[in-house]
Amino acid sequence: MTIRASLAAVAVILTGLAQPALAQFPTRNIDFLIPFAPGGGFDRTVRLVAPFMEKNLPKKVEVLPKNLPGAGGQRAVATVYRAKPDGYTITIVNFPGIAMPSLLGEKVEYDMGRFRWVARIGGEDYMLGVSAKSPFKTIDDLRKAGRPLKALHTDFGSTSYAASAILGEALKITSTHITGYKGTNDYIVGVIRGDGDFAVAPVSTFKQFVEAGDIRPLLTAEEKSSMPGVPTIAELGFPDLTGLAVDRYVLAPPNTPDEVVRILSDALGKAAADPQLIELAKKSGEPLSFLPAGQAQAAAEKSLAVYSKYKAVIGRKN
C-alpha cells in the first residue's frame, strides 16, 4: 500500500470515528457569551432566546447566558475566537460594530473572516430623524441648511456614528458629530432638547418618539418604509444603502464543524419561530430577525462591503 493510500485509509477511519461524536452534539451545556454588562439590549436578547434555543436542541442541555464585558465587546469575541471549535462556546455580536476596529486599521485579537456564522437573530434598520420642532422637513432641507449640521451619537466608532457618516456623505449633508451620550435614547432626547440637528438610530428605537410627536423621521433604510410618508433611502436614489442597520449575529469559533453549526442554527431558527418567543420579544421591544448560517454570513458580508466603501468618512472625526 502506498503512503497516499495509507493516509486515505486513515482519513476514512478518522471520519468514521468523528461522525458519531458530531451526532452526539450537544452532550453538555453551551456557554452563550454576552459581550456587554447585564441590562442592555444584547443581554436581554440572549436571555430571552436562550431557553427557547435549548428547548430546540436535539439533546437536553442548558444554554447558559454569561456576561463577559470589556474592550467594547472585544473581550468576549476574542474569547470565542480562541475557544475550542466544538460548539460549546458561542457569542452574540453587534455588527458591524465589532468589525469596525479592524476595518479602521486598529489591532484586534480576532479575524472576523475566520469565525463560523451561526445565525442572525436580530436586525434593526436605521432611520434619520430631527426634532418635531425643527425647521427641516425633508432631506433636501438638510442639504440646503447653509451651515454644518450637528449629528448626535454615543461615540466615534459606534455603528450610529458610522451610519450617520455614510448617510451624510451619500446625501451630501455637511455635518459635525457631537458625541458623549450614554445610549441611543439619550442622544435622541438630545435632538428633541435642541443639542443638535439630527440623529440616526434604529427604527424601533425612534418609533416611540415619533408616536409621541417629538421626532420627525426624514428617511428610513428599510426596504419598505414602516412609517407612512417617510421615504426609503432607495427612493432617495441610494438603493445600495438599503438595509443599513445594526444587526445581532451569533458566532462560533473558527473551524467549528458544519454539523455543529447546523444544529445550533436550526435550534435558533426554531426558537425564533416560536409564537411564545415572538410575543415575548414584542413586549420587551427586542425585535427578532432570523437568518440561518449561510444567509447570515452573506448578509454580514454585504453589510461590511457598504461600510468598507465609506471607510474614509467613517474614520474621520469631525
MARNUKOL-780412 format. One record per residue (C-alpha): residue number from 0; residue in three letters; y, x, z. Coordinates in pm, 1 decimal. Last residue first. Layout:
<recs>
k;r;yy;xx;zz
NUM;ALA;Y;X;Z
...
</recs>
This chain:
<recs>
k;r;yy;xx;zz
317;ASN;6584.7;-1525.8;1254.9
316;LYS;6254.5;-1359.8;1337.6
315;ARG;6086.1;-1292.9;1003.0
314;GLY;5707.5;-1277.5;1027.3
313;ILE;5653.8;-1627.8;895.0
312;VAL;5904.6;-1563.5;616.6
311;ALA;5712.9;-1267.5;473.0
310;LYS;5369.7;-1426.4;525.3
309;TYR;5450.6;-1726.8;306.6
308;LYS;5156.0;-1683.4;68.9
307;SER;4936.8;-1577.1;361.7
306;TYR;5013.5;-1904.1;541.8
305;VAL;4904.8;-2101.7;236.4
304;ALA;4589.3;-1892.8;191.6
303;LEU;4506.4;-1941.9;560.5
302;SER;4497.5;-2317.4;511.4
301;LYS;4262.4;-2291.4;215.1
300;GLU;4037.1;-2052.8;409.1
299;ALA;4029.9;-2289.5;704.8
298;ALA;3940.1;-2584.6;481.3
297;ALA;3656.6;-2386.5;318.2
296;GLN;3523.5;-2280.5;659.4
295;ALA;3525.5;-2637.7;784.2
294;GLN;3356.2;-2763.4;470.7
293;GLY;3068.5;-2523.6;523.7
292;ALA;3030.2;-2594.0;896.2
291;PRO;3075.2;-2969.3;910.2
290;LEU;3421.6;-3133.8;916.8
289;PHE;3535.7;-3362.1;1196.1
288;SER;3885.6;-3496.4;1257.6
287;LEU;3922.4;-3615.1;1615.4
286;PRO;4258.8;-3714.9;1760.8
285;GLU;4316.8;-3633.8;2129.6
284;GLY;4559.4;-3904.4;2244.4
283;SER;4354.4;-3983.9;2553.7
282;LYS;4300.9;-4348.2;2461.5
281;LYS;4220.1;-4266.7;2100.0
280;ALA;3976.2;-3994.3;2202.1
279;LEU;3798.9;-4230.1;2444.0
278;GLU;3755.9;-4488.0;2166.7
277;ILE;3619.1;-4230.0;1923.4
276;LEU;3391.2;-4094.3;2195.1
275;GLN;3243.7;-4440.6;2256.2
274;PRO;3209.3;-4509.8;1883.7
273;ASP;3002.3;-4189.8;1837.2
272;ALA;3091.2;-4037.2;1500.2
271;ALA;3249.6;-3724.5;1654.9
270;ALA;2937.8;-3671.0;1866.7
269;LYS;2712.1;-3696.6;1562.3
268;GLY;2922.4;-3433.3;1388.4
267;LEU;2929.1;-3208.1;1694.8
266;ALA;2548.6;-3219.2;1722.5
265;ASP;2513.3;-3155.7;1348.9
264;SER;2742.3;-2851.6;1370.7
263;LEU;2547.9;-2700.8;1660.5
262;ILE;2213.6;-2754.2;1486.8
261;ARG;2347.9;-2620.3;1156.3
260;VAL;2493.2;-2309.2;1320.1
259;VAL;2155.9;-2242.2;1483.8
258;GLU;1979.2;-2286.6;1150.7
257;ASP;2220.5;-2051.5;974.6
256;PRO;2156.2;-1771.2;1222.8
255;THR;2457.5;-1634.4;1420.9
254;ASN;2556.2;-1317.5;1235.7
253;PRO;2916.0;-1317.2;1362.3
252;PRO;2964.4;-1508.6;1687.8
251;ALA;3018.8;-1886.2;1686.2
250;LEU;3340.9;-2072.5;1610.5
249;VAL;3460.5;-2429.3;1669.6
248;TYR;3779.3;-2524.8;1489.7
247;ARG;4085.8;-2712.5;1607.6
246;ASP;4354.4;-2753.8;1342.3
245;VAL;4732.8;-2727.7;1335.6
244;ALA;4855.4;-2861.0;1006.1
243;LEU;4995.0;-2809.4;660.6
242;GLY;4758.7;-3054.7;492.2
241;THR;4971.0;-3099.5;181.6
240;LEU;5163.3;-2775.2;129.6
239;ASP;5018.1;-2715.5;-218.1
238;PRO;5151.3;-3058.7;-318.7
237;PHE;5511.2;-2933.8;-296.5
236;GLY;5733.9;-3163.1;-503.7
235;LEU;5892.1;-3394.7;-248.9
234;GLU;5612.1;-3644.5;-307.7
233;ALA;5366.4;-3368.9;-214.7
232;ILE;5552.0;-3309.5;114.1
231;THR;5495.9;-3674.8;194.5
230;PRO;5784.2;-3918.4;213.7
229;VAL;5855.5;-4131.7;524.7
228;GLY;5926.6;-4492.1;428.3
227;PRO;5636.0;-4639.8;622.4
226;MET;5475.0;-4389.7;861.9
225;SER;5113.9;-4278.7;810.2
224;SER;5210.9;-4095.9;491.4
223;LYS;4918.0;-4022.5;264.1
222;GLU;4808.1;-3662.2;212.5
221;GLU;4984.4;-3578.9;539.1
220;ALA;5246.3;-3302.4;540.3
219;THR;5507.6;-3550.2;659.0
218;LEU;5877.3;-3575.6;584.8
217;LEU;6207.0;-3696.1;731.5
216;PRO;6099.9;-3848.2;1064.0
215;ARG;6388.6;-3995.5;1270.8
214;ILE;6333.0;-3937.5;1642.7
213;ASP;6453.1;-4131.8;1947.6
212;GLY;6360.9;-4486.9;1843.6
211;ALA;6076.4;-4518.0;2093.4
210;GLU;5831.3;-4553.3;1803.1
209;VAL;5957.4;-4224.3;1657.6
208;PHE;5925.6;-4052.4;1995.3
207;GLN;5569.8;-4179.7;2042.0
206;LYS;5477.0;-4072.0;1688.7
205;PHE;5607.1;-3716.0;1710.3
204;THR;5298.6;-3597.7;1897.2
203;SER;5056.2;-3771.5;1659.5
202;VAL;5242.8;-3636.4;1355.8
201;PRO;5208.2;-3277.5;1475.8
200;ALA;5539.8;-3091.7;1520.6
199;VAL;5828.6;-2951.1;1316.9
198;ALA;6172.5;-2970.8;1474.9
197;PHE;6527.2;-3046.7;1368.6
196;ASP;6895.5;-2995.6;1443.9
195;GLY;6903.8;-2815.3;1775.3
194;ASP;6981.6;-2849.8;2144.9
193;GLY;7102.8;-3205.7;2081.8
192;ARG;6913.4;-3393.7;2351.4
191;ILE;6681.3;-3553.7;2095.5
190;VAL;6612.3;-3209.6;1947.4
189;GLY;6543.9;-3068.7;2292.7
188;VAL;6312.7;-3361.4;2366.9
187;ILE;6113.0;-3245.1;2064.4
186;TYR;6125.8;-2892.8;2207.8
185;ASP;5977.6;-3004.8;2537.7
184;ASN;5712.8;-3231.6;2387.2
183;THR;5578.5;-2936.7;2188.4
182;GLY;5547.3;-2707.6;2488.1
181;LYS;5715.3;-2455.0;2714.2
180;TYR;6034.9;-2420.7;2508.6
179;GLY;6160.5;-2063.2;2464.9
178;THR;6251.7;-2058.8;2097.1
177;ILE;6551.4;-2134.5;1873.8
176;HIS;6494.7;-2051.6;1507.9
175;THR;6775.7;-2019.3;1256.3
174;SER;6784.0;-2230.4;942.3
173;THR;6872.2;-2249.7;574.6
172;ILE;6670.0;-2528.3;414.1
171;LYS;6546.9;-2428.5;68.3
170;LEU;6255.9;-2677.0;69.7
169;ALA;5987.3;-2410.8;27.7
168;GLU;6151.4;-2160.0;262.3
167;GLY;6232.6;-2415.3;531.3
166;LEU;5887.1;-2571.0;505.5
165;ILE;5722.0;-2230.6;549.4
164;ALA;5949.0;-2132.3;839.7
163;SER;5884.6;-2464.7;1013.3
162;ALA;5508.8;-2431.5;965.8
161;ALA;5514.0;-2076.6;1106.2
160;TYR;5727.5;-2177.4;1403.1
159;SER;5501.0;-2475.6;1471.2
158;THR;5197.0;-2247.3;1448.9
157;SER;5340.9;-2016.4;1711.3
156;GLY;5424.6;-1658.1;1612.8
155;PHE;5779.6;-1683.4;1742.6
154;ASP;5786.8;-1912.3;2044.6
153;THR;5791.0;-2270.9;2171.3
152;HIS;5994.4;-2406.7;1885.0
151;LEU;6334.5;-2557.1;1785.0
150;ALA;6494.9;-2533.4;1440.2
149;LYS;6872.5;-2486.3;1435.7
148;LEU;7040.3;-2541.2;1099.1
147;PRO;7234.2;-2269.4;917.4
146;ARG;7552.0;-2419.8;774.7
145;GLY;7667.1;-2623.0;472.8
144;ALA;7431.9;-2909.4;559.3
143;LYS;7339.7;-2961.0;193.6
142;ARG;6971.6;-2871.5;229.2
141;LEU;6943.1;-3082.1;542.8
140;ASP;7095.0;-3381.0;362.9
139;ASP;6841.4;-3330.8;82.6
138;ILE;6565.1;-3361.5;341.2
137;THR;6697.1;-3706.5;421.5
136;LYS;6899.4;-3896.3;684.4
135;PHE;7088.9;-3611.3;848.4
134;PRO;7380.5;-3740.9;1058.2
133;SER;7155.2;-3708.5;1364.5
132;LYS;7144.9;-3992.3;1618.6
131;ALA;6774.8;-4059.5;1555.9
130;SER;6725.8;-3690.9;1630.3
129;VAL;6555.5;-3499.0;1352.6
128;GLY;6195.0;-3482.8;1236.2
127;LEU;5957.9;-3270.6;1029.4
126;MET;5590.7;-3369.9;1037.7
125;TYR;5276.0;-3160.6;1065.5
124;ASP;4917.5;-3265.8;1008.1
123;GLU;4689.2;-3275.2;1310.6
122;GLY;4329.0;-3163.3;1291.3
121;GLY;4039.3;-3187.8;1529.8
120;ILE;3668.3;-3115.7;1542.9
119;ARG;3635.7;-2858.0;1266.4
118;ALA;3285.3;-2723.2;1261.0
117;VAL;3054.8;-2426.1;1318.4
116;TRP;3243.7;-2151.5;1135.5
115;ARG;3047.1;-1830.1;1183.8
114;PHE;3289.7;-1546.7;1255.9
113;ARG;3309.7;-1245.5;1022.2
112;GLY;3629.7;-1326.2;831.7
111;MET;3828.6;-1376.9;1150.8
110;ASP;3774.9;-1010.8;1242.4
109;TYR;3805.4;-954.0;1616.2
108;GLU;3972.4;-728.3;1871.5
107;VAL;4327.5;-771.3;1741.3
106;LYS;4590.5;-528.9;1610.5
105;GLU;4903.6;-691.1;1473.4
104;GLY;4970.6;-687.5;1098.9
103;LEU;5122.0;-1031.4;1053.9
102;LEU;4795.9;-1184.4;932.6
101;SER;4618.6;-1014.8;1223.7
100;PRO;4847.4;-1191.1;1472.0
99;MET;4847.2;-1524.6;1282.4
98;ALA;4471.3;-1585.0;1271.7
97;ILE;4450.7;-1747.1;1616.9
96;GLY;4744.9;-1972.7;1531.4
95;PRO;4590.1;-2088.3;1203.0
94;PHE;4402.5;-2246.0;1366.2
93;ASN;4387.7;-2307.5;1739.7
92;VAL;4038.0;-2210.7;1842.9
91;ILE;3736.9;-2367.7;2017.5
90;THR;3466.8;-2134.5;2138.4
89;ILE;3094.5;-2068.6;2124.2
88;THR;2844.3;-1883.4;2341.8
87;TYR;2478.7;-1992.3;2335.0
86;GLY;2449.6;-1985.2;1957.7
85;ASP;2229.5;-1673.5;1939.0
84;PRO;2466.6;-1414.5;1797.9
83;LYS;2503.0;-1216.6;2123.4
82;ALA;2869.1;-1217.8;2219.8
81;ARG;3125.3;-966.5;2088.2
80;TYR;3314.4;-1218.0;1871.3
79;VAL;3273.4;-1478.6;2144.9
78;THR;3455.0;-1255.5;2394.3
77;ALA;3721.6;-1168.5;2135.2
76;VAL;3790.6;-1539.6;2090.2
75;ALA;3808.1;-1596.1;2464.5
74;ARG;4058.6;-1313.8;2512.8
73;GLN;4261.0;-1396.4;2200.6
72;GLY;4389.7;-1731.9;2323.1
71;GLY;4747.8;-1618.2;2370.6
70;ALA;4638.4;-1295.7;2539.1
69;GLY;4455.7;-1475.0;2819.3
68;PRO;4273.0;-1794.0;2906.5
67;LEU;3896.8;-1819.8;2962.8
66;ASN;3830.0;-2180.4;3058.7
65;LYS;3463.0;-2275.4;3054.6
64;PRO;3323.6;-2600.7;2913.8
63;LEU;2945.7;-2613.3;2972.8
62;VAL;2724.8;-2780.2;2714.1
61;GLU;2412.5;-2872.3;2909.8
60;VAL;2056.5;-2866.5;2782.9
59;LYS;1813.1;-3140.8;2679.6
58;LYS;1676.0;-3041.5;2341.6
57;PRO;1758.7;-3155.2;1987.3
56;LEU;2134.1;-3159.7;2064.2
55;ASN;2300.8;-3499.4;2034.0
54;LYS;2359.1;-3573.4;2403.7
53;GLU;2490.7;-3217.7;2443.9
52;MET;2765.1;-3291.2;2190.9
51;PHE;2855.8;-3619.2;2357.3
50;PRO;2899.9;-3449.8;2695.6
49;ALA;3102.3;-3162.4;2537.0
48;VAL;3348.5;-3373.0;2332.4
47;LEU;3590.5;-3487.4;2603.6
46;ARG;3579.6;-3161.0;2797.4
45;VAL;3638.6;-2969.0;2473.9
44;THR;3930.9;-3188.1;2366.6
43;ARG;4095.4;-3192.6;2710.1
42;ASP;4092.1;-2813.2;2734.3
41;PHE;4230.6;-2780.6;2383.1
40;GLY;4511.1;-3023.2;2465.8
39;GLY;4613.3;-2854.8;2789.2
38;GLY;4502.6;-2928.3;3144.9
37;PRO;4296.7;-2621.9;3227.8
36;ALA;4418.1;-2281.8;3101.2
35;PHE;4363.3;-2170.3;2741.9
34;PRO;4095.7;-2002.6;2530.1
33;ILE;3833.7;-2270.8;2605.9
32;LEU;3480.4;-2129.5;2592.1
31;PHE;3184.3;-2360.9;2530.8
30;ASP;2892.0;-2195.6;2713.0
29;ILE;2559.7;-2343.1;2599.0
28;ASN;2282.7;-2414.5;2849.2
27;ARG;1925.6;-2307.3;2781.9
26;THR;1644.1;-2365.0;2532.5
25;PRO;1860.6;-2455.9;2235.3
24;PHE;1713.4;-2376.6;1993.4
23;GLN;1332.6;-2394.3;1986.5
22;ALA;1310.6;-2408.6;1607.2
21;LEU;1500.9;-2082.3;1594.4
20;ALA;1231.0;-1915.8;1801.9
19;PRO;958.1;-2077.1;1588.9
18;GLN;1126.7;-1929.3;1276.6
17;ALA;1164.3;-1577.6;1409.9
16;LEU;796.0;-1494.3;1429.7
15;GLY;734.8;-1596.7;1070.1
14;THR;1037.6;-1401.7;959.8
13;LEU;907.8;-1097.1;1145.4
12;ILE;570.0;-1124.0;973.7
11;VAL;725.8;-1166.4;630.5
10;ALA;956.9;-871.5;692.9
9;VAL;661.1;-655.5;799.7
8;ALA;482.9;-739.9;474.8
7;ALA;791.2;-652.0;273.5
6;LEU;822.5;-321.1;456.3
5;SER;460.6;-240.4;376.1
4;ALA;510.3;-333.4;10.5
3;ARG;813.1;-104.0;-12.1
2;ILE;624.1;181.0;157.8
1;THR;340.6;137.3;-94.5
0;MET;0.0;0.0;0.0
</recs>
